[in-house]
Amino acid sequence: MVIRFIKIEFRRICRWQTLLAFIVFMAAFVHISVMDKPNFSLNQSNFFIGYLKALCLPMHSYMPLIFPLVIIFIFGDSLFLDYKTGFFQFSLSRITHKEFIKYKTIAVSIVAFIVVLVFQLVAFLYSIFTSPYSLPTKPLRIGEQLPNISIGLYVRHPFVYIFIIMILFSIISMVIAVSCLITSNIFKNVFAAQSIPWIIYIFIGQLLMFIGDGNSIYFRISPIQMLGPCLFDRNYTFIKVFLYWIVLWIVSCLGTYKLFLRKFRLNL
């Protein structure tokens, strides 16, 4: 049954909202990449670092602000579409409401993961075709901007490193997509269900960064910091970053499940 849910989610992304999300993502990626072009160091202009800077570097990239909106454009109204099209009522004739929300959460997460992985592959191809080929090296001079998380892996196996980053951002998209399911169980207005996750993300992220300096725990666990900029910070490891987002995904899934059961029980 979960395969059926996944197929339905894939059919639903074939619409103008997905195209708009892709255009916004690529436009931001291209704009950030172009802004960073004037650099005569191969270590700072090869397509590996170009891709990472466009996604993650705090001084150059505003992608941590845009990326959640891209996911919300695609998946923010998914649960509302189930109600509107009658798929929810149809599903209840075959499965329980508990099974419905489990399958729904899994399907949305998987499709979000795959869609964002495709988006990133296109962005990386853009970097390949518009930047010189040069294998990265360790910093040759002071001030070179290179990822601090597992820099040895980045230097030895840059393609593997980029793939890990793609997996990370795909997991982050799962968290954002499921958070939209949470707000869809709270609000009856589609706009509120789509906008509230982004507003909360910005508010909590900025608040944590405001109350702590760059070395404080509050700053380091800010979702804005964890959505890319952390890769250029010495205070993180891949394990910590992946655990952060996986735990958030699990908590979001549990929250979606509990809120949906409450909504169903109260017949809201």
Disulfide bonds with the S-S distance in Angstrom:
none
